[in-house]
Each structure stands twice: as structure tokens, then as C-alpha cells.
């Protein structure tokens, strides 16, 4: 397994490429959780992700023969950009295989950093299989996204920055996909202080570590399904798993809805844009997925900020719904002049804002003298939604909530 010396050596290799990203105390999230929360803003890293650290360390350990042959890798996007920039900075040719579903923003960014991009397969694992085929055909060196000791050590430089900036750290919370980041970070922080707790977070739709730990060896899932594409990996790494088993104290999962809420809160309250994977540590903290003490010093590692704008729009809307800030309701009115106005007067009186109205007389499930109305409403929170629904029902309307806030 990698050791502290490997991480220290990596720090020297990546110092001129990877930025020392801020560690920012958050009054907002400290107040919300009761802990002392410091956000590791790795989303401000060059290429928008921690991946530049491991990629640079790996590329700079290539032999001359390997440098001449070039490198190849597979990635959902962040590792792709890291390898592309690391290779370009070192004068090495790079080819990157990305899933066909990769965000267009990450594809364009990878090309802009100098790599040749090949789109193949529906997810990371399919892309990885094709990348290994190119490795054999073209004699390139494969730069693994996580299951490589040099990559793991490079990612561990993030952990060195945390303990340098905050020696009194109690807990660090880190996303897990294949395990490269958490392996490196855990190695660094445990060497600093074995009592520092390391909590790993996976998305529910790509959770492999818990079952792997239970069975004592890496386990795979048939498919992954999560908005956190950066950690959407079917199997934890062979080399990362022993490190996780030895140095990670706890592994928890978060749902996509919880990730969306954390992402939206970071935008609205923290003025910080992260991708789904980057929001998972804060989601785990906000949702109480692990036990912590009052005033415990906790660092969620916000590991990436490369989110596709189309996905961002969807995530924001889901987050607004979950927080009771946006609700869609349906009711049936008598098809007579003024009926819709009576309903809208209630909405206006309760200070909800109408985003959209759908008025349908053709639904076969309602009476001939009735009309179905759907309202998209901007609201102020779950209590406001409850008050609005109660008022509508008190006025004699039957109303169905089509979407609404998660139970508190």
C-alpha cells in the first residue's frame, strides 16, 4: 500500500501544476449542523477537479520509452481533463476514451487541454475496456483513473493541504468512486494523526464499497445510476480497496435528492458551484449520515466543479422541490366563468407565485362540465406549501400534489 513518503514525493512532482486550493470556514453550514465546518474547495482546482494531482504524478513517473509512446486513459470527464493537461504540460501525447453519455462540457474541456477524445460505451467501465484495447494496439501506457499507486499518491496531496491548513482537524469527509482520492487522503491524514476520522461517501446508485468491506474483497454492480457521474463506478479498485479497508473509518451513502439539495445550498448559501460528486460529502453531513459531536472540526472535500449546465438546471429544480420552494399541484374546477379566478385568488392571497398553468377540458377522467388545472408554483418552504394546500382545501377544492418537498 502507498505510504506517506509516496504522497510527499508526489507533492514535489505536482507542485508546479496543481494549485493549493482554499480551505474555507463556513458559518452557514456550521450553524446548520452544529459542527465546525471547513469546506475544502477543490472545485477551484485547475481543470475543476482533484484529478490533475494524480494524473500529473503518474505522467511524471513515466520512463522515456513510455513518454515517447504516449498515454491512454478512460474517464467520465474529470480524470480525462487531468490526464490531458498533465500530458500536454509534460510533452506527452494523450488519448482519452470517454463514455458516450459524458457531459459535453467535459468533452470540450478535455479536447482543449490537448487530448484526442474517443467516445465509447454507456459508462466508465465500458470506456475503460475500450481504452485497454487501445493500450494493447498502440503500445500506450494506460493511466488509470484511480487504481494506481502514483495516482493515489498524487490525490493524497489534497490531504496534505488539509492537515497543513487545519492541524486540529477531527473528521474529513471524502467522496468514493473507485477509491483513489480517499486512499490518498486517508494515507496523508492518518500519518498526520491516526485519530483523525476519515468518512467515505458514495452515491446510492453507485454503491460498491459497503458490500466489498462486508465480503472482504472488491465487489461489482451491474450498472450505476446517479447524478454524481464523477463517482459512478461499478467496482472499487483492487489497489485502493486494501487502503480503504485499513484507513477509512466509515462509509455512508447519499441519494440523488440529497446530493441535489446540498448542491443547491452550496450555490445559494455558499456561492460555490460543485458537481454531483463534489456535493456528496456535504450531503452526508447535512443529512446526518454519520454521527459527530457538537463543534467537531469537519472538512467536507468538495472535489470537483465540472457540472453540465443541462444537468445543473435539473438539479436546481429537484433541489427547489425537495426544499418546498417549488410545487406542482392538480385540481378539478367546475367549467364556468370565474372558477379559475377563484382558485388563483387563493394562490395570490397566500403569496405563492405562479410559474405555469395548464388548463385541460379534454381529460376523459373528469366530468363533461369540469376542467382539470395544474399549477406550477414558487413557494417559500414546506410550511408555506402546507398552509397553501390547507387554504385551497378549506375553500372546497380537492387538490393533489404532483411533486413536493421531502418529509422533514
Buried (B, 14 or more C-beta within 10 A) or exposed (E): BBEBEBBBBBBEBBEEBBBBBBBBEBEBBBEBBEBBBBBBBBBBBBBBBBBBBBBBBBBBBBEEEBBEBBBBBBBBBBBBBBBBBBBBBBEBBBBBBBBEBBBEBBBEBBBEBBBBBBBBBEBBBBBBEBBBEBBEEEEBBBBBBBBBBBBBBBBBBBBBBBBEBBEEBBBBBBBBBBBBBBBBBBBBBBBBEEEBBBBBBBBBBBBBBBEBBEEEEBBEBEEBEBBBBBBBBBBBBEBBBBBBBEBBBBBBBBBBBBBBBBBBBBBBEBEBBBBBBBBBBBBBBBBEBBEBEEEBBBBBBBBBBBBBEEBBEEBBBBBBBBBBBBBBBBBBBEBEEEBBEBBBEBBEEBEBEEEEBEEEEEEEEBEEEBBBBBBBBEBBEBEBBBBBBEBBEEEEBEBEEEEBBEEE
